[in-house]
Amino acid sequence: WVYRRMMGTPWTDNLKNVEVLNEVKIHRKLIINMRKRQLSFFEHVMGRGGL
């Protein structure tokens, strides 16, 4: 349901999960990249003695 919400697709559209995942493929790569960068920054901050 998270992907449907990100795309703004209402549940009443009755899209199959496979269709939703195909549409979100590009967005998924972007989210993975963002998470990696956030983790890298967090590790950087924690390595300097914490917050």
N, CA, C and O atoms as a MOPAC input file, in Angstrom:
PM7 MOZYME 1SCF
protein

 N      0.80700 1    -1.19100 1     0.00000 1
 C      0.00000 1     0.00000 1     0.00000 1
 C      0.85500 1     1.26100 1     0.00000 1
 O      0.38800 1     2.33600 1    -0.37800 1
 N      2.10400 1     1.12500 1     0.42400 1
 C      2.99100 1     2.29100 1     0.46300 1
 C      3.23700 1     2.83200 1    -0.94400 1
 O      3.18400 1     4.04100 1    -1.17100 1
 N      3.50600 1     1.93200 1    -1.88100 1
 C      3.77600 1     2.36500 1    -3.24800 1
 C      2.54600 1     3.00400 1    -3.87000 1
 O      2.65500 1     4.00700 1    -4.57500 1
 N      1.39500 1     2.43900 1    -3.61700 1
 C      0.15700 1     3.02500 1    -4.15100 1
 C     -0.03400 1     4.43500 1    -3.60800 1
 O     -0.46500 1     5.34000 1    -4.32200 1
 N      0.29200 1     4.60200 1    -2.33900 1
 C      0.12800 1     5.91700 1    -1.71700 1
 C      1.12100 1     6.92700 1    -2.29400 1
 O      0.76800 1     8.08200 1    -2.53400 1
 N      2.36800 1     6.48600 1    -2.51500 1
 C      3.37600 1     7.37400 1    -3.09800 1
 C      2.96200 1     7.82900 1    -4.49200 1
 O      3.18500 1     8.97800 1    -4.87200 1
 N      2.36100 1     6.92000 1    -5.24400 1
 C      1.96000 1     7.24100 1    -6.61300 1
 C      0.66000 1     8.02500 1    -6.65000 1
 O      0.31000 1     8.59600 1    -7.68300 1
 N     -0.05600 1     8.06000 1    -5.54000 1
 C     -1.33700 1     8.74600 1    -5.51800 1
 C     -2.44400 1     7.92900 1    -6.16300 1
 O     -3.45500 1     8.47900 1    -6.59900 1
 N     -2.25300 1     6.61600 1    -6.22200 1
 C     -3.23600 1     5.72900 1    -6.83100 1
 C     -4.22900 1     5.27600 1    -5.77000 1
 O     -3.82800 1     4.66500 1    -4.78000 1
 N     -5.50100 1     5.55800 1    -5.95000 1
 C     -6.48100 1     5.10100 1    -4.95800 1
 C     -6.66000 1     3.58600 1    -5.01900 1
 O     -6.44900 1     2.97100 1    -6.06400 1
 N     -7.04200 1     3.00200 1    -3.91400 1
 C     -7.21000 1     1.55300 1    -3.86900 1
 C     -8.37600 1     1.11000 1    -4.73300 1
 O     -8.48100 1    -0.06400 1    -5.08600 1
 N     -9.24900 1     2.04300 1    -5.07400 1
 C    -10.41000 1     1.70200 1    -5.89600 1
 C    -10.04600 1     1.47900 1    -7.35500 1
 O    -10.89300 1     1.04400 1    -8.13600 1
 N     -8.79100 1     1.76900 1    -7.74700 1
 C     -8.36600 1     1.54000 1    -9.13200 1
 C     -8.17800 1     0.05600 1    -9.43900 1
 O     -8.07700 1    -0.32800 1   -10.60400 1
 N     -8.13000 1    -0.77400 1    -8.40500 1
 C     -8.00900 1    -2.22800 1    -8.56000 1
 C     -6.81900 1    -2.64200 1    -9.41700 1
 O     -6.94000 1    -3.53100 1   -10.26000 1
 N     -5.67400 1    -2.00700 1    -9.20800 1
 C     -4.45700 1    -2.40800 1    -9.90100 1
 C     -3.87500 1    -3.64300 1    -9.22100 1
 O     -3.95000 1    -3.78200 1    -8.00000 1
 N     -3.30400 1    -4.52200 1   -10.00600 1
 C     -2.64200 1    -5.69000 1    -9.44100 1
 C     -1.29700 1    -5.26700 1    -8.86800 1
 O     -0.72000 1    -4.26500 1    -9.29100 1
 N     -0.80600 1    -6.02900 1    -7.91300 1
 C      0.47100 1    -5.70800 1    -7.27500 1
 C      1.60400 1    -5.64900 1    -8.28400 1
 O      2.49400 1    -4.80700 1    -8.16900 1
 N      1.58100 1    -6.53000 1    -9.26600 1
 C      2.63200 1    -6.56000 1   -10.28300 1
 C      2.62400 1    -5.26100 1   -11.08300 1
 O      3.68800 1    -4.72600 1   -11.39600 1
 N      1.45900 1    -4.75300 1   -11.41400 1
 C      1.36000 1    -3.50400 1   -12.17000 1
 C      1.90800 1    -2.33800 1   -11.35700 1
 O      2.61600 1    -1.48000 1   -11.88200 1
 N      1.57600 1    -2.31900 1   -10.09000 1
 C      2.05700 1    -1.23600 1    -9.22300 1
 C      3.57400 1    -1.28800 1    -9.12200 1
 O      4.23600 1    -0.25400 1    -9.21400 1
 N      4.13600 1    -2.48600 1    -8.93300 1
 C      5.58900 1    -2.61500 1    -8.81000 1
 C      6.29900 1    -2.22100 1   -10.09600 1
 O      7.38200 1    -1.63700 1   -10.04200 1
 N      5.71800 1    -2.52300 1   -11.24600 1
 C      6.32600 1    -2.11900 1   -12.51000 1
 C      6.35100 1    -0.60400 1   -12.64900 1
 O      7.32400 1    -0.04800 1   -13.16000 1
 N      5.30600 1     0.06700 1   -12.20700 1
 C      5.25800 1     1.52500 1   -12.29200 1
 C      6.20700 1     2.18000 1   -11.30600 1
 O      6.70400 1     3.27800 1   -11.55600 1
 N      6.46000 1     1.52100 1   -10.19400 1
 C      7.26000 1     2.11000 1    -9.11500 1
 C      8.73900 1     1.79200 1    -9.25400 1
 O      9.54600 1     2.30600 1    -8.47900 1
 N      9.11600 1     0.97000 1   -10.20700 1
 C     10.49800 1     0.50000 1   -10.30900 1
 C     11.50100 1     1.65300 1   -10.25400 1
 O     12.50100 1     1.55900 1    -9.54300 1
 N     11.25700 1     2.71700 1   -10.97700 1
 C     12.17000 1     3.86300 1   -10.98900 1
 C     12.17700 1     4.53900 1    -9.62300 1
 O     13.23900 1     4.90500 1    -9.11800 1
 N     11.00900 1     4.70600 1    -9.02600 1
 C     10.92300 1     5.34100 1    -7.72000 1
 C     11.63000 1     4.50200 1    -6.66200 1
 O     12.22700 1     5.04700 1    -5.73400 1
 N     11.56600 1     3.18600 1    -6.79600 1
 C     12.19600 1     2.29400 1    -5.83300 1
 C     13.70800 1     2.49600 1    -5.83900 1
 O     14.33200 1     2.53200 1    -4.77800 1
 N     14.30200 1     2.62800 1    -7.02300 1
 C     15.74600 1     2.85400 1    -7.11400 1
 C     16.12300 1     4.17500 1    -6.45300 1
 O     17.15400 1     4.27200 1    -5.78700 1
 N     15.28700 1     5.18500 1    -6.63800 1
 C     15.54000 1     6.48100 1    -6.02600 1
 C     15.48900 1     6.37600 1    -4.50800 1
 O     16.33900 1     6.94000 1    -3.81800 1
 N     14.51300 1     5.66900 1    -3.99100 1
 C     14.38000 1     5.51600 1    -2.54200 1
 C     15.56200 1     4.74700 1    -1.96800 1
 O     16.07300 1     5.10000 1    -0.90500 1
 N     15.99800 1     3.70400 1    -2.65700 1
 C     17.15500 1     2.92900 1    -2.19400 1
 C     18.39200 1     3.81500 1    -2.14500 1
 O     19.16800 1     3.75000 1    -1.19200 1
 N     18.57500 1     4.63500 1    -3.16100 1
 C     19.71600 1     5.54900 1    -3.20300 1
 C     19.64400 1     6.54500 1    -2.04500 1
 O     20.65800 1     6.82300 1    -1.40400 1
 N     18.45600 1     7.08100 1    -1.77300 1
 C     18.29400 1     8.03100 1    -0.67200 1
 C     18.62200 1     7.37400 1     0.66400 1
 O     19.28600 1     7.98400 1     1.50200 1
 N     18.17000 1     6.14400 1     0.87400 1
 C     18.44300 1     5.44000 1     2.12900 1
 C     19.93800 1     5.19900 1     2.31400 1
 O     20.45400 1     5.33400 1     3.42300 1
 N     20.63600 1     4.84400 1     1.24100 1
 C     22.07900 1     4.62800 1     1.32100 1
 C     22.79100 1     5.90800 1     1.72400 1
 O     23.70100 1     5.88300 1     2.55200 1
 N     22.37900 1     7.02300 1     1.14200 1
 C     23.00700 1     8.29900 1     1.48200 1
 C     22.71700 1     8.70000 1     2.92800 1
 O     23.59300 1     9.22000 1     3.61900 1
 N     21.48700 1     8.45600 1     3.38400 1
 C     21.14700 1     8.77300 1     4.76400 1
 C     21.97900 1     7.93500 1     5.73100 1
 O     22.47600 1     8.44600 1     6.73500 1
 N     22.12900 1     6.65300 1     5.42600 1
 C     22.91900 1     5.77000 1     6.27600 1
 C     24.38000 1     6.19600 1     6.28800 1
 O     25.02600 1     6.17900 1     7.33600 1
 N     24.89800 1     6.57600 1     5.13500 1
 C     26.28200 1     7.01900 1     5.04600 1
 C     26.49900 1     8.27300 1     5.89100 1
 O     27.50700 1     8.38500 1     6.58900 1
 N     25.56500 1     9.20900 1     5.83200 1
 C     25.67400 1    10.43300 1     6.62200 1
 C     25.58500 1    10.10800 1     8.11200 1
 O     26.34500 1    10.65000 1     8.91400 1
 N     24.65800 1     9.22500 1     8.48100 1
 C     24.50700 1     8.83500 1     9.87600 1
 C     25.78900 1     8.20200 1    10.40400 1
 O     26.22000 1     8.51000 1    11.51500 1
 N     26.39700 1     7.32400 1     9.62100 1
 C     27.65900 1     6.69900 1    10.02200 1
 C     28.74800 1     7.75000 1    10.17000 1
 O     29.57500 1     7.66400 1    11.07800 1
 N     28.75600 1     8.72900 1     9.29400 1
 C     29.73900 1     9.81100 1     9.35500 1
 C     29.57900 1    10.59200 1    10.66000 1
 O     30.56200 1    10.86500 1    11.34800 1
 N     28.35100 1    10.94600 1    10.99300 1
 C     28.09500 1    11.72600 1    12.20300 1
 C     28.42800 1    10.91000 1    13.44900 1
 O     29.05600 1    11.42500 1    14.37400 1
 N     28.02000 1     9.65800 1    13.48300 1
 C     28.26500 1     8.83400 1    14.66200 1
 C     29.75200 1     8.51900 1    14.82800 1
 O     30.21300 1     8.30900 1    15.95000 1
 N     30.48900 1     8.48500 1    13.75300 1
 C     31.91900 1     8.21700 1    13.83400 1
 C     32.70200 1     9.37400 1    14.42600 1
 O     33.83400 1     9.19200 1    14.87300 1
 N     32.11200 1    10.56400 1    14.43500 1
 C     32.79300 1    11.75100 1    14.96000 1
 C     32.50700 1    11.96700 1    16.43900 1
 O     32.91300 1    12.98600 1    16.99700 1
 N     31.83500 1    11.05600 1    17.07100 1
 C     31.56700 1    11.22100 1    18.49600 1
 C     30.09100 1    11.34400 1    18.79300 1
 O     29.71000 1    11.61200 1    19.93300 1
 N     29.27100 1    11.15700 1    17.81500 1
 C     27.82900 1    11.18400 1    18.04900 1
 C     27.23300 1    12.55800 1    17.88200 1
 O     27.88900 1    13.50900 1    17.45800 1
 N     25.96800 1    12.62700 1    18.22900 1
 C     25.22800 1    13.88300 1    18.08800 1
 C     25.49700 1    14.69500 1    19.29100 1
 O     24.98400 1    15.80700 1    19.41200 1

